Amino acid sequence: MGSDGLIELDQSCWSALAKYNLVLATAFGVLLLVVREVDPAQAQLFLLVENGVFALLFGAIQTYCWISR
């Protein structure tokens, strides 16, 4: 699929990235549920921050993979 000389982006690499993204999404989802139970007033702010982190992280991973082609 592509390489930048540091990481070979083969099928196993894409699979690892997908699993990593799934673990992150699950962890943030569970954390949001905990925040909603502990302090519902902060849940909306936390969700906003969480979405920003996801957008930056996943965008960075996708950009890295796209550049490495």
Buried (B, 14 or more C-beta within 10 A) or exposed (E): EEEEEEEEBEEEBEEEBEEEBEEBEEEBEEEBEEBBEEEEEEBEEBBEEBEEEBEEEBEEEEEEBEEBE
